[in-house]
């Protein structure tokens, strides 16, 4: 299974995901950002995706990352 050592901490639009990834990097946490795609739809729409981004962190950094993600997501929703 891919990413078995990683936990998804956020799914959202590109800009929000990048903000969260940047904030994690500022705290010396290395996030993995990947696009959540539906391969069937990708080909139908010419590969152009307005899809969601997933932010994952290594399980060793999860405890440190969660408060950062929670703070940012509450700011983004306000």
N, C-alpha and C positions, 0 to 999 in steps of 0.2 A: 504494500500500500504506500503510495506517495504521501509525503508530509505526515508520517505517523509521529514524528517528534515535534510537530508544530500544531498550534491551536489557532483557529480563526478567531480574531478579536473584533473584526469589523467588516461589514459589507455595506457598500454605498457607492455614490457617484465618484468619479475620478478625482475631482478637486478635494472632496472631503477625505478620501482615502489617502491622497498625497499629503494633506495637512497632518493627518494622524501618523503617517509613516515618518514625516519630517520631525514631528514631536518625539517620536520614539527614538529616532536616530540621535537627537539632541541629548537623550538620556543614556546613550551608549547601548541601546537595544537595536539589534539588527532585524528589521521587519522584512517579510517577503510579501510583495504586492503582486497579485496575479489577477488577470481579468477572468471574470466568471462569464463563460459563454455557453450558448446552446449551439453546438456545432451544426445542427440542422438549420437553424435560423441564420447563422452566419453566412452560409453559402447562398441562401435565398436573397439576402440583402446585400450581395456583392462584397461581403467581408467587412463592411463598415459596421462598427459596433458602438452603440451608445451604452454598452453593457455596464454592469456593476463591477466594481473592483473589490477584491478580498484582501484584507491585511491579516497576515499570519505572523506569529512570533514563536520562537523556540520555546518548548515547555519549560526550560530552565529559566527563562526570562518572563514567563507568564505573570507571576505574582507582582513583579515590578511594573509590567506593562498595563495591566488592567486598570489601575487608578488613572493613569494618563489617558487611556482610551475613554474611560467613563467621563472624565472631566471634559474632554474635547467633544464627545458626542452630545453632552448636555448643552454645551455652548452652541453647537451647530444646530440643535433643535430649537433653541430659544429665538 
